[in-house]
Amino acid sequence: MLNNYKYFLVLSEELNISNAAKRLYISHQSLSKYLKSLEEKHGVAFFERKPKIALTAAGKIMQDTLRQIELLDQNMENQLTDLKEDKSGTIHFGITEGRYPIIVPKLLKEFYALHPKVELKIHRTTSPQMQEMVLNNSLDLFLSGVDNIVTQNVKYETILLEQMYMVISDNLLKQYFPDQYPECIETFNQGADLSLFQHVPFVLNKKNFNSRILLDKHLAERNISLHCINELTQPDIHHLLCAEDYAASFSLTMYLSGIHALNESNHTNSQLHVFPIAEFSYLHPLALIYHKSKIFPSYVEDFKKIVKRYCTPSLHQSN
């Protein structure tokens, strides 16, 4: 059973024998035979067959146990790697779509130069999905905020405490603050009170994302309701829409370099202003997150150092 534990894990993920067999590069018949033999050996059913295939209580116990075995197997391989002179291996690293272009191109180049025999596989998806991938051992570590961490089985290393800023184009300031423009720019540079922007259209992140969680806390505390005309998950698209005078938006520290680049490109409809938010008391911890029982080979420490360096505020100055 232990030699083929991945058969069960893949089947428990796919909940479809044909799909699982394709992933495992074995026949449907071989996988069915494996499952039948396993259930006969233990005298229990691991899957409900009707109305659709699903894990039974026994199947969940088996899945959880085999996940632990898989993690131990990975930890053993990682420790053995450090005993070899010629280090090679694979790092599965997760990152959100918005942060990907900020650090990954430079990260890939620098890490390859340092460890040319270590393959760096990048997974771009949402923070909740990456958290699940860490728990099922398909991801080694990921870069994300920690506000929506929902399990005690991960640990994290905070690498940056990001601030939240409001982003608005010069044209929108003229349109919505005609009697105060341009003097309002200096006022808002000292801290933009969001209660003054309730008539301004905004594009916001979706509700279960870290930056939106922090923003909603601030708005609820101050009894402020913003006029949201769209919800999108890509921060770079937020800022492109701001540059077209579509709406105002928000930005965390790491994305400020992209706003600066937009202003420098002269491809914007009008210049973008970045204002700190008055009385915004929350910081956004950006962290490297991984399974609490994970043991990494030494080259992962080199990888972490590079990630941390590219996430430092000095590389992401506002305009």
Secondary structure, DSSP 4 states (H G I P E B T S, - for coil): -GGGHHHHHHHHHH--HHHHHHHHTS-HHHHHHHHHHHHHHHTS-SEE-SSS-EE-HHHHHHHHHHHHHHHHHHHHHHHHHTTSSS--EEEEEEE-TTTHHHHHHHHHHHHHHH-TTEEEEEEE--HHHHHHHHHTTS-SEEEEESTT---SSEEEEEEEEEPEEEEEEHHHHHHH-TTTTTHHHHHHHT-B-GGGGTTSEEEE--TTSHHHHHHHHHHHHTT---EEEEE-S-HHHHHHHHHTTS-BEEEEGGGHHHHHHHHHHT-SSSPEEEEEBTT----EEEEEEEETT----HHHHHHHHHHHHHTSGGG----
